[in-house]
Amino acid sequence: MFSFESDAFLVDDREDLIAVLQMRFGHLTGAIIGRIYEIDDINTLQRLILAAANAVSWDVFVEELSAGERSFRLLGENFNPLGEFINRRGGINGKKQK
């Protein structure tokens, strides 16, 4: 892949990540946007897009953002976007999860 193509993909992925974060969590600080624009690995950006879409809370996403390139799995209830909603309603079918 040519450099200008990969640069275009990086820009698109950064913008996609910012858009997902704004939809899920609202206003982003300049510091977070700056951290996103410092990322130059397309795999990391794509993982963070998935994390942003599925993280149960802002804090979980920030933890994943801080993990950098060393993180590679999105597992467990921290990445269930309905997790907080289900817990607030008392679990699934009114039964708390174990």
Secondary structure, 3 states (H helix, E strand, C coil): CCHHHHHHHHHHHHHHHHHHHHHHHCCCCHHHHHHHHHCCCHHHHHHHHHHHHHCCCHHHHHHHHHHHHHCCCCCCHHHCCCHHHHHHCCCECCECCC
